[in-house]
Amino acid sequence: MTLAFWASDVCLIGVQSALVAGARGHAPARVERLAERLSGRGWALVPLASIVLVVAAVRSAGTTADGLAWLALIAVPPLAAVALGTAMRGARPPLALLAVPLFALAWAGRDTLTGEGAAVLLSALSCVTLGVLLTAVAPHGWLKAGIVLMAIADALLIGAELLQPAADVLNAAAPPAELPQLQRALFGDALMGYGDLFVAGVFGAIVAAEAAAEPAETPAWRWAIAVFALSVAFILLFLLVDVLPATVPVAVVLLLRERLRARMQR
């Protein structure tokens, strides 16, 4: 069974948007204590570095893609387990075990929608954990700027035709034994980079953390719907171009949220 491109892409957009409402408002106590010692503004550069440095590294050395594929294979399942156990809304320690059957499905059904969906879910869950961790160590204002800079860099690299060649190499990198490729999100005929999920996970963690500190904040699910609606409208540009920066709708909604928050504070 296969899905048309538009249906596949809307499904991926749905997963990306759900990440905006997926995170808890704070990291576990142990992580927060560690974050106090490690925090700094430099962490806000991680979103930008995750696209610029990866593109540069893959373009300069093809073997980098294989290394990143192995890194994702090793790191994503444990990070997904942490999300299920502690980092996401509704998390419970026993739920962390669900990462095991998800990985099994992603491996056994690699060429099916079920297997692709399991792999996408693992990658998305790992981004919840990464978002919570990054939000714990980086000042929120600087991290928001990092998200916007990431989206700008994404758009510029696509416009300059520098991103897609590197992305093609990275997306094609595969571990042996037909192990799942968790360094990208493939579902049906649509494809997203890991960074597209990552930026939504970071934005969601910021929203959750600020809502926990200020209960009057707009609920996270409303921003998730905003990202979904804008992203669905944004993909209409596929009628004109072949590649779109999926980070841009997330950054636009973040800027809209900041504008509304500033107005409410005034």
Secondary structure as UniProt FT lines:
FT   HELIX           5..20
FT   TURN            21..22
FT   HELIX           29..38
FT   HELIX           41..45
FT   HELIX           46..60
FT   HELIX           63..82
FT   HELIX           83..87
FT   TURN            89..90
FT   HELIX           93..98
FT   HELIX           99..108
FT   TURN            109..111
FT   HELIX           113..137
FT   HELIX           140..159
FT   TURN            160..161
FT   HELIX           163..172
FT   TURN            177..178
FT   TURN            182..183
FT   STRAND          184..187
FT   TURN            188..189
FT   STRAND          190..193
FT   HELIX           194..213
FT   TURN            215..216
FT   HELIX           220..234
FT   HELIX           235..239
FT   HELIX           247..265
//
